[in-house]
Amino acid sequence: MRAPYGSRPPAPAALAVRGAALLLALVALSRTLVHGLAEPGLALVFGLLVAAGELIRRDAVGEREPAPLAAAGALGYALLGESAGRPTAHGALQVIAVVVVAQALAALPRMARGRRTDADRAARRTLTVGFAAVCSQPLYHSGQAERWFGDGPFFPLFPLAVLALTALGDAVLAALLARAAARAGGAGGLPPYGSLLADEVRAQAGTGVAIGAAAAVTALGVAVAGPWTPAALCGPLLLTQVSVRRYAAVRTTCRQTMASLARSTEIAGYTPPGHARRVAALATAVGRELGLTGPRLAVLEHAALMHDIGQLSLLDPVAGGATALLPAAEQRRIALLGGAVVRRTGAGPEVAAVVERQADPYREQPLAARIVRTVNAYDDLCGESVGGPLGALEQLRLGTGHDHQPQVVEALGRVLARGGLTPAGAG
């Protein structure tokens, strides 16, 4: 789970991205104000498309592109070289200016309702669209694109090539901002940049493909039929946006269900207050330290929240919720019951499998289960006052021969040494 923006001062990387986007926006706006709008009708159509997409977007946690309609409209304008068979006269700087103004106008109603704006997302959109426009507009106006690709069936390869490069650049920016957000949010373990970049590139195969295809079709449609083509082509993007919203709503409901079930063990007195939340936060940081990102990190977080749910099957709570002292068969039964409960929450079979494997020898466990096992033991040891965090960590190191993977324990030590999380035992 990514840390929320604003909990700490922005990281230098985020400031650099924002600064570059601001400078580009100022240059584009200044140039457009001095020279005026070329083809204001086209600028109005695409500006309205971007603004409408921004207005109807939904701020859902974890959505990589909450405004696909706006993204497709902005990229379509950047790729536009002709309108109804006639060459267009707008350039890359006008594209950037129109997108910046549309985003700013769409942000005003949200700000009036007291909702924050995502400066990093706006900066990323500005730089991404600027990159696409700089790659395509000069080639259109110079005639180089037509000389390279011809004016026949192979010409659509040009916008597709620009979109592929733009998607790669967007993934680079997204990974950079994701790491900056983790640092600014106080995450104890920073994910490796390479892992984040690979995760973002994989994500482009989802909504990114739909956005790119819609942008290319919009630009080619305007080139043939004129400036009002986007009105007829925005339907599929609207359906995509509705689908994204529904998927986000399902994920939010699932997350709330898991959080409530995790608290049930605390309310019933089976685990100490705040135990599940602390284990989930620290396990997520350790997972980042070990290179987990995206869906694998989400599985780890959810499994850490739910790892003790099987204790509800006990007639009497175990002292401190520490089931490690129970017989192996009883530990296994609790883990299997916990996995069965998780499977009914909609969290997914991967999360249930991690919960079910908690009682297995660590050498037979997947990495997520090893992390949850070690972090859970650490929180239990801190609650037993075995010398504080350092004493608990030393106990874990003594158990690396049989109970805990050495690499996981050392990753936990590095996270704790950075002091990025509330010490275990704090409610």
Kinemage of the C-alpha trace (Angstrom):
@kinemage 1
@onewidth
@group {chain A} dominant
@subgroup {mainchain}
@vectorlist {calphas} color= white
{ca met a 1} P 0.000 0.000 0.000
{ca arg a 2} L 1.447 3.294 -0.965
{ca ala a 3} L 1.893 5.951 1.724
{ca pro a 4} L -0.386 8.973 1.376
{ca tyr a 5} L 1.037 12.127 -0.032
{ca gly a 6} L 1.778 14.959 2.322
{ca ser a 7} L 2.690 12.996 5.469
{ca arg a 8} L 6.262 14.238 5.031
{ca pro a 9} L 7.893 16.823 2.751
{ca pro a 10} L 8.009 15.591 -0.854
{ca ala a 11} L 11.096 13.620 -1.820
{ca pro a 12} L 13.664 15.325 -4.098
{ca ala a 13} L 12.627 13.130 -7.028
{ca ala a 14} L 9.002 14.240 -6.724
{ca leu a 15} L 10.070 17.873 -6.444
{ca ala a 16} L 12.194 17.489 -9.582
{ca val a 17} L 9.260 16.024 -11.539
{ca arg a 18} L 6.922 18.768 -10.327
{ca gly a 19} L 9.489 21.443 -11.131
{ca ala a 20} L 10.049 20.120 -14.656
{ca ala a 21} L 6.302 19.959 -15.295
{ca leu a 22} L 5.781 23.480 -13.925
{ca leu a 23} L 8.555 24.900 -16.102
{ca leu a 24} L 7.173 23.157 -19.188
{ca ala a 25} L 3.655 24.399 -18.406
{ca leu a 26} L 4.828 27.999 -17.960
{ca val a 27} L 6.736 27.951 -21.260
{ca ala a 28} L 3.737 26.452 -23.092
{ca leu a 29} L 1.236 28.899 -21.591
{ca ser a 30} L 3.471 31.882 -22.280
{ca arg a 31} L 3.989 30.896 -25.886
{ca thr a 32} L 0.264 30.275 -26.422
{ca leu a 33} L -0.692 33.600 -24.838
{ca val a 34} L 1.760 35.471 -27.055
{ca his a 35} L 0.910 33.748 -30.350
{ca gly a 36} L -2.711 32.842 -29.680
{ca leu a 37} L -4.554 29.560 -30.242
{ca ala a 38} L -4.192 27.849 -33.569
{ca glu a 39} L -7.453 26.173 -34.603
{ca pro a 40} L -9.411 27.073 -31.464
{ca gly a 41} L -12.217 24.669 -32.356
{ca leu a 42} L -9.922 21.659 -32.065
{ca ala a 43} L -8.395 23.054 -28.884
{ca leu a 44} L -11.881 23.477 -27.398
{ca val a 45} L -13.007 19.939 -28.300
{ca phe a 46} L -9.969 18.236 -26.833
{ca gly a 47} L -9.823 20.596 -23.856
{ca leu a 48} L -13.424 19.745 -22.996
{ca leu a 49} L -12.649 16.031 -23.379
{ca val a 50} L -9.727 16.270 -20.948
{ca ala a 51} L -11.697 18.407 -18.476
{ca ala a 52} L -14.712 16.080 -18.582
{ca gly a 53} L -12.510 13.069 -17.948
{ca glu a 54} L -10.919 14.793 -14.964
{ca leu a 55} L -14.277 15.901 -13.549
{ca ile a 56} L -15.806 12.422 -13.556
{ca arg a 57} L -12.728 10.628 -12.271
{ca arg a 58} L -12.757 8.994 -8.877
{ca asp a 59} L -9.927 9.117 -6.330
{ca ala a 60} L -9.651 5.447 -5.418
{ca val a 61} L -6.609 4.068 -3.627
{ca gly a 62} L -4.357 2.070 -5.913
{ca glu a 63} L -5.866 3.142 -9.253
{ca arg a 64} L -3.032 3.662 -11.699
{ca glu a 65} L -5.098 5.807 -14.051
{ca pro a 66} L -8.283 7.152 -12.434
{ca ala a 67} L -9.132 9.307 -15.495
{ca pro a 68} L -8.738 7.183 -18.668
{ca leu a 69} L -11.005 9.480 -20.688
{ca ala a 70} L -8.831 12.500 -19.880
{ca ala a 71} L -5.632 10.581 -20.615
{ca ala a 72} L -6.917 9.376 -23.993
{ca gly a 73} L -8.122 12.860 -24.933
{ca ala a 74} L -4.795 14.460 -24.035
{ca leu a 75} L -2.763 11.863 -25.941
{ca gly a 76} L -5.142 12.035 -28.912
{ca tyr a 77} L -4.549 15.790 -29.167
{ca ala a 78} L -0.793 15.244 -28.924
{ca leu a 79} L -0.917 12.727 -31.807
{ca leu a 80} L -3.186 14.825 -34.025
{ca gly a 81} L -1.618 15.802 -37.371
{ca glu a 82} L -4.637 16.374 -39.615
{ca ser a 83} L -8.271 17.391 -39.281
{ca ala a 84} L -10.708 16.333 -42.022
{ca gly a 85} L -7.805 15.770 -44.401
{ca arg a 86} L -6.140 19.140 -43.776
{ca pro a 87} L -2.858 19.532 -41.853
{ca thr a 88} L -3.247 21.019 -38.392
{ca ala a 89} L -1.312 24.074 -37.251
{ca his a 90} L -1.123 23.552 -33.505
{ca gly a 91} L 2.236 22.536 -32.102
{ca ala a 92} L 3.592 20.665 -29.107
{ca leu a 93} L 3.511 23.706 -26.796
{ca gln a 94} L -0.154 24.385 -27.560
{ca val a 95} L -0.985 20.760 -26.760
{ca ile a 96} L 0.681 21.131 -23.367
{ca ala a 97} L -1.042 24.471 -22.703
{ca val a 98} L -4.511 23.106 -23.522
{ca val a 99} L -4.014 20.040 -21.308
{ca val a 100} L -2.686 22.140 -18.410
{ca val a 101} L -5.604 24.588 -18.591
{ca ala a 102} L -8.146 21.753 -18.850
{ca gln a 103} L -6.679 20.023 -15.794
{ca ala a 104} L -6.654 23.295 -13.842
{ca leu a 105} L -10.286 24.086 -14.696
{ca ala a 106} L -11.390 20.572 -13.744
{ca ala a 107} L -9.550 20.883 -10.412
{ca leu a 108} L -11.448 24.023 -9.357
{ca pro a 109} L -14.768 22.294 -8.429
{ca arg a 110} L -12.860 19.615 -6.522
{ca met a 111} L -10.918 22.217 -4.578
{ca ala a 112} L -14.155 24.101 -3.840
{ca arg a 113} L -15.504 20.901 -2.255
{ca gly a 114} L -12.396 20.661 -0.084
{ca arg a 115} L -10.841 17.741 -1.961
{ca arg a 116} L -7.087 17.785 -2.507
{ca thr a 117} L -5.419 17.718 -5.895
{ca asp a 118} L -2.732 15.199 -6.740
{ca ala a 119} L 0.192 17.365 -7.830
{ca asp a 120} L 2.346 14.370 -8.759
{ca arg a 121} L -0.314 12.875 -11.018
{ca ala a 122} L -0.899 16.234 -12.737
{ca ala a 123} L 2.852 16.697 -13.247
{ca arg a 124} L 3.182 13.194 -14.642
{ca arg a 125} L 0.311 13.822 -17.089
{ca thr a 126} L 1.881 17.099 -18.240
{ca leu a 127} L 5.288 15.538 -18.878
{ca thr a 128} L 3.863 12.433 -20.558
{ca val a 129} L 1.638 14.402 -22.927
{ca gly a 130} L 4.494 16.805 -23.587
{ca phe a 131} L 6.743 13.903 -24.539
{ca ala a 132} L 4.141 12.506 -26.957
{ca ala a 133} L 3.567 15.925 -28.503
{ca val a 134} L 7.271 16.641 -28.952
{ca cys a 135} L 7.744 13.221 -30.586
{ca ser a 136} L 4.856 13.640 -33.026
{ca gln a 137} L 4.066 17.293 -33.831
{ca pro a 138} L 7.426 18.306 -35.390
{ca leu a 139} L 7.431 15.159 -37.525
{ca tyr a 140} L 3.890 15.887 -38.735
{ca his a 141} L 4.623 19.527 -39.608
{ca ser a 142} L 7.912 18.749 -41.375
{ca gly a 143} L 6.368 15.913 -43.389
{ca gln a 144} L 8.933 13.483 -42.006
{ca ala a 145} L 6.267 11.164 -40.575
{ca glu a 146} L 4.671 10.749 -44.012
{ca arg a 147} L 8.035 10.135 -45.642
{ca trp a 148} L 8.897 7.457 -43.091
{ca phe a 149} L 5.554 5.650 -42.941
{ca gly a 150} L 3.844 6.676 -46.175
{ca asp a 151} L 0.243 7.803 -46.522
{ca gly a 152} L -1.333 4.369 -46.696
{ca pro a 153} L -2.164 1.477 -44.376
{ca phe a 154} L 1.208 1.674 -42.639
{ca phe a 155} L 0.756 5.256 -41.444
{ca pro a 156} L -1.055 4.210 -38.199
{ca leu a 157} L 2.243 2.630 -37.161
{ca phe a 158} L 3.553 6.146 -36.489
{ca pro a 159} L 1.132 7.046 -33.649
{ca leu a 160} L 1.461 3.521 -32.282
{ca ala a 161} L 5.255 3.863 -32.138
{ca val a 162} L 4.936 7.232 -30.381
{ca leu a 163} L 2.465 5.726 -27.908
{ca ala a 164} L 4.822 2.839 -27.145
{ca leu a 165} L 7.644 5.259 -26.347
{ca thr a 166} L 5.262 7.417 -24.320
{ca ala a 167} L 4.084 4.417 -22.299
{ca leu a 168} L 7.677 3.542 -21.468
{ca gly a 169} L 8.397 7.121 -20.403
{ca asp a 170} L 5.228 7.192 -18.315
{ca ala a 171} L 6.280 3.968 -16.576
{ca val a 172} L 9.665 5.517 -15.751
{ca leu a 173} L 7.966 8.560 -14.206
{ca ala a 174} L 5.376 6.463 -12.359
{ca ala a 175} L 8.044 4.253 -10.796
{ca leu a 176} L 10.071 7.302 -9.791
{ca leu a 177} L 7.060 8.943 -8.145
{ca ala a 178} L 6.013 5.698 -6.464
{ca arg a 179} L 9.413 5.388 -4.809
{ca ala a 180} L 9.334 9.060 -3.849
{ca ala a 181} L 5.870 8.576 -2.330
{ca ala a 182} L 7.102 5.607 -0.279
{ca arg a 183} L 10.014 7.678 1.006
{ca ala a 184} L 7.854 10.719 1.772
{ca gly a 185} L 5.220 8.576 3.482
{ca gly a 186} L 7.740 7.169 5.946
{ca ala a 187} L 7.763 3.603 4.638
{ca gly a 188} L 10.433 1.679 6.454
{ca gly a 189} L 11.505 -0.296 3.401
{ca leu a 190} L 11.915 1.420 0.054
{ca pro a 191} L 11.160 -0.832 -2.936
{ca pro a 192} L 13.985 -1.162 -5.474
{ca tyr a 193} L 13.461 1.141 -8.441
{ca gly a 194} L 13.907 -1.744 -10.890
{ca ser a 195} L 11.066 -3.703 -9.302
{ca leu a 196} L 8.762 -0.693 -9.382
{ca leu a 197} L 9.616 -0.008 -13.021
{ca ala a 198} L 8.894 -3.617 -14.003
{ca asp a 199} L 5.589 -3.410 -12.134
{ca glu a 200} L 4.602 -0.211 -13.953
{ca val a 201} L 5.555 -1.635 -17.347
{ca arg a 202} L 3.363 -4.679 -16.666
{ca ala a 203} L 0.525 -2.365 -15.656
{ca gln a 204} L 0.640 -0.704 -19.095
{ca ala a 205} L -0.703 -3.956 -20.530
{ca gly a 206} L -4.025 -3.276 -18.784
{ca thr a 207} L -5.740 0.091 -18.850
{ca gly a 208} L -2.756 1.615 -20.653
{ca val a 209} L -3.466 -0.398 -23.806
{ca ala a 210} L -7.103 0.738 -23.840
{ca ile a 211} L -6.082 4.372 -23.341
{ca gly a 212} L -3.435 4.215 -26.067
{ca ala a 213} L -5.766 2.540 -28.536
{ca ala a 214} L -8.484 5.118 -27.875
{ca ala a 215} L -5.999 7.964 -28.298
{ca ala a 216} L -4.744 6.594 -31.630
{ca val a 217} L -8.266 5.948 -32.945
{ca thr a 218} L -9.358 9.451 -31.864
{ca ala a 219} L -6.428 11.113 -33.646
{ca leu a 220} L -6.959 9.066 -36.825
{ca gly a 221} L -10.732 9.635 -36.690
{ca val a 222} L -10.334 13.419 -36.480
{ca ala a 223} L -7.828 13.265 -39.352
{ca val a 224} L -10.491 11.669 -41.570
{ca ala a 225} L -13.857 12.972 -40.293
{ca gly a 226} L -13.185 16.257 -38.522
{ca pro a 227} L -13.041 17.775 -35.037
{ca trp a 228} L -16.268 16.352 -33.626
{ca thr a 229} L -15.208 12.732 -33.998
{ca pro a 230} L -14.113 12.436 -30.318
{ca ala a 231} L -17.738 12.847 -29.230
{ca ala a 232} L -18.590 9.601 -31.042
{ca leu a 233} L -15.484 7.767 -29.878
{ca cys a 234} L -15.563 8.510 -26.150
{ca gly a 235} L -18.179 5.831 -25.404
{ca pro a 236} L -15.718 2.940 -24.992
{ca leu a 237} L -13.569 5.085 -22.689
{ca leu a 238} L -16.581 5.948 -20.568
{ca leu a 239} L -17.332 2.240 -20.225
{ca thr a 240} L -13.694 1.658 -19.256
{ca gln a 241} L -13.945 4.359 -16.608
{ca val a 242} L -17.154 2.870 -15.196
{ca ser a 243} L -15.490 -0.553 -15.071
{ca val a 244} L -12.483 0.883 -13.255
{ca arg a 245} L -14.771 2.517 -10.703
{ca arg a 246} L -16.670 -0.691 -10.049
{ca tyr a 247} L -13.467 -2.673 -9.688
{ca ala a 248} L -12.120 -0.075 -7.260
{ca ala a 249} L -15.365 -0.232 -5.252
{ca val a 250} L -15.075 -4.020 -4.993
{ca arg a 251} L -11.467 -3.750 -3.818
{ca thr a 252} L -12.417 -1.116 -1.240
{ca thr a 253} L -15.206 -3.303 0.133
{ca cys a 254} L -12.839 -6.283 0.300
{ca arg a 255} L -10.208 -4.211 2.117
{ca gln a 256} L -12.776 -2.970 4.644
{ca thr a 257} L -13.992 -6.527 5.231
{ca met a 258} L -10.469 -7.731 5.933
{ca ala a 259} L -9.760 -4.826 8.280
{ca ser a 260} L -12.945 -5.569 10.243
{ca leu a 261} L -12.156 -9.283 10.492
{ca ala a 262} L -8.618 -8.494 11.606
{ca arg a 263} L -9.983 -6.367 14.441
{ca ser a 264} L -12.382 -9.113 15.509
{ca thr a 265} L -9.550 -11.095 17.103
{ca glu a 266} L -8.564 -8.029 19.124
{ca ile a 267} L -12.134 -7.289 20.225
{ca ala a 268} L -12.589 -10.918 21.304
{ca gly a 269} L -9.375 -10.765 23.337
{ca tyr a 270} L -7.401 -13.268 21.264
{ca thr a 271} L -4.683 -10.828 20.179
{ca pro a 272} L -3.303 -7.585 21.695
{ca pro a 273} L -4.808 -4.288 20.502
{ca gly a 274} L -3.285 -3.056 17.256
{ca his a 275} L -1.378 -6.303 16.634
{ca ala a 276} L -2.765 -7.000 13.140
{ca arg a 277} L -2.265 -3.415 12.037
{ca arg a 278} L 1.336 -3.337 13.287
{ca val a 279} L 2.191 -6.677 11.681
{ca ala a 280} L 0.655 -5.581 8.350
{ca ala a 281} L 2.546 -2.265 8.326
{ca leu a 282} L 5.893 -3.806 9.265
{ca ala a 283} L 5.463 -6.823 6.964
{ca thr a 284} L 4.714 -4.478 4.049
{ca ala a 285} L 7.900 -2.522 4.784
{ca val a 286} L 9.944 -5.727 4.926
{ca gly a 287} L 8.344 -6.874 1.670
{ca arg a 288} L 9.410 -3.633 0.004
{ca glu a 289} L 12.906 -4.137 1.381
{ca leu a 290} L 12.994 -7.568 -0.270
{ca gly a 291} L 11.778 -6.235 -3.614
{ca leu a 292} L 8.053 -7.063 -3.523
{ca thr a 293} L 5.845 -4.623 -5.417
{ca gly a 294} L 2.354 -4.369 -6.836
{ca pro a 295} L 0.066 -7.402 -6.447
{ca arg a 296} L 2.661 -9.424 -4.487
{ca leu a 297} L 2.947 -6.631 -1.931
{ca ala a 298} L -0.846 -6.361 -1.685
{ca val a 299} L -1.120 -10.121 -1.032
{ca leu a 300} L 1.468 -9.797 1.725
{ca glu a 301} L -0.337 -6.885 3.376
{ca his a 302} L -3.728 -8.599 3.309
{ca ala a 303} L -2.327 -11.880 4.614
{ca ala a 304} L -0.560 -10.045 7.441
{ca leu a 305} L -3.847 -8.405 8.428
{ca met a 306} L -5.656 -11.760 8.486
{ca his a 307} L -2.944 -14.083 9.794
{ca asp a 308} L -4.540 -14.554 13.240
{ca ile a 309} L -8.159 -14.984 12.156
{ca gly a 310} L -8.001 -18.736 12.790
{ca gln a 311} L -7.583 -18.096 16.534
{ca leu a 312} L -11.308 -17.437 16.740
{ca ser a 313} L -11.722 -21.226 16.641
{ca leu a 314} L -10.016 -21.569 20.074
{ca leu a 315} L -12.173 -22.049 23.134
{ca asp a 316} L -9.776 -20.006 25.263
{ca pro a 317} L -7.390 -17.299 24.006
{ca val a 318} L -3.671 -18.015 24.058
{ca ala a 319} L -1.767 -15.673 26.329
{ca gly a 320} L -0.740 -12.644 24.258
{ca gly a 321} L -2.056 -14.312 21.101
{ca ala a 322} L 1.280 -16.144 20.698
{ca thr a 323} L 0.292 -19.472 19.131
{ca ala a 324} L 3.930 -20.505 18.570
{ca leu a 325} L 3.877 -22.278 21.950
{ca leu a 326} L 0.976 -24.543 20.936
{ca pro a 327} L 1.529 -28.091 19.600
{ca ala a 328} L 2.374 -28.233 15.896
{ca ala a 329} L -0.904 -29.980 15.048
{ca glu a 330} L -2.916 -27.261 16.782
{ca gln a 331} L -0.960 -24.530 14.989
{ca arg a 332} L -1.659 -26.249 11.700
{ca arg a 333} L -5.388 -26.517 12.465
{ca ile a 334} L -5.606 -22.819 13.333
{ca ala a 335} L -3.764 -21.856 10.147
{ca leu a 336} L -6.044 -23.989 7.959
{ca leu a 337} L -9.174 -22.578 9.589
{ca gly a 338} L -7.836 -19.073 9.092
{ca gly a 339} L -7.236 -19.782 5.410
{ca ala a 340} L -10.780 -21.122 5.050
{ca val a 341} L -12.173 -17.888 6.510
{ca val a 342} L -10.014 -15.771 4.208
{ca arg a 343} L -11.258 -17.656 1.149
{ca arg a 344} L -14.795 -16.534 2.006
{ca thr a 345} L -13.851 -12.841 2.215
{ca gly a 346} L -12.997 -12.470 -1.463
{ca ala a 347} L -9.391 -11.639 -0.674
{ca gly a 348} L -8.171 -14.200 -3.180
{ca pro a 349} L -6.612 -17.663 -3.023
{ca glu a 350} L -3.083 -16.208 -2.827
{ca val a 351} L -3.875 -14.468 0.473
{ca ala a 352} L -5.558 -17.589 1.848
{ca ala a 353} L -2.543 -19.708 0.886
{ca val a 354} L -0.195 -17.430 2.849
{ca val a 355} L -2.418 -17.666 5.931
{ca glu a 356} L -2.696 -21.452 5.620
{ca arg a 357} L 1.092 -21.876 5.414
{ca gln a 358} L 1.874 -20.017 8.646
{ca ala a 359} L 2.434 -23.251 10.594
{ca asp a 360} L 4.704 -24.858 7.972
{ca pro a 361} L 8.511 -24.976 8.349
{ca tyr a 362} L 9.856 -21.754 6.875
{ca arg a 363} L 11.828 -23.588 4.173
{ca glu a 364} L 8.525 -24.882 2.775
{ca gln a 365} L 6.755 -21.508 2.901
{ca pro a 366} L 6.434 -18.916 0.138
{ca leu a 367} L 8.251 -15.642 0.780
{ca ala a 368} L 5.128 -13.776 1.908
{ca ala a 369} L 4.397 -16.428 4.551
{ca arg a 370} L 7.994 -16.251 5.807
{ca ile a 371} L 7.720 -12.480 6.181
{ca val a 372} L 4.428 -12.660 8.074
{ca arg a 373} L 5.799 -15.407 10.321
{ca thr a 374} L 8.920 -13.387 11.248
{ca val a 375} L 7.174 -10.047 11.726
{ca asn a 376} L 4.416 -11.679 13.797
{ca ala a 377} L 7.042 -13.284 16.033
{ca tyr a 378} L 8.819 -9.936 16.375
{ca asp a 379} L 5.645 -8.167 17.510
{ca asp a 380} L 4.873 -10.984 19.967
{ca leu a 381} L 8.402 -10.819 21.423
{ca cys a 382} L 8.207 -7.049 21.843
{ca gly a 383} L 4.940 -7.499 23.722
{ca glu a 384} L 6.654 -9.958 26.057
{ca ser a 385} L 9.293 -7.331 26.964
{ca val a 386} L 12.330 -9.418 26.044
{ca gly a 387} L 14.570 -6.375 25.894
{ca gly a 388} L 12.683 -4.160 23.470
{ca pro a 389} L 13.121 -4.180 19.686
{ca leu a 390} L 16.817 -5.047 19.889
{ca gly a 391} L 16.167 -7.970 22.218
{ca ala a 392} L 13.322 -9.235 20.022
{ca leu a 393} L 15.486 -8.989 16.920
{ca glu a 394} L 18.276 -10.917 18.645
{ca gln a 395} L 15.811 -13.680 19.559
{ca leu a 396} L 14.767 -13.922 15.915
{ca arg a 397} L 18.397 -14.169 14.795
{ca leu a 398} L 18.894 -17.054 17.218
{ca gly a 399} L 15.970 -18.819 15.527
{ca thr a 400} L 17.192 -18.494 11.944
{ca gly a 401} L 18.372 -22.090 11.926
{ca his a 402} L 14.853 -23.495 12.141
{ca asp a 403} L 12.076 -20.902 12.558
{ca his a 404} L 12.979 -17.890 10.418
{ca gln a 405} L 14.696 -17.241 7.109
{ca pro a 406} L 17.940 -15.292 7.720
{ca gln a 407} L 17.342 -12.929 4.783
{ca val a 408} L 13.921 -11.955 6.151
{ca val a 409} L 15.304 -11.319 9.635
{ca glu a 410} L 18.097 -9.149 8.237
{ca ala a 411} L 15.617 -7.208 6.095
{ca leu a 412} L 13.537 -6.634 9.220
{ca gly a 413} L 16.659 -5.396 10.993
{ca arg a 414} L 17.380 -2.900 8.216
{ca val a 415} L 13.816 -1.593 8.290
{ca leu a 416} L 13.940 -1.139 12.063
{ca ala a 417} L 17.366 0.506 11.885
{ca arg a 418} L 15.914 3.205 9.627
{ca gly a 419} L 13.178 3.838 12.162
{ca gly a 420} L 10.551 4.346 9.522
{ca leu a 421} L 7.700 2.718 11.486
{ca thr a 422} L 6.138 2.970 14.918
{ca pro a 423} L 7.914 0.506 17.224
{ca ala a 424} L 6.074 -2.737 17.746
{ca gly a 425} L 4.011 -2.758 20.821
{ca ala a 426} L 2.669 0.729 20.371
{ca gly a 427} L -1.058 0.665 20.160
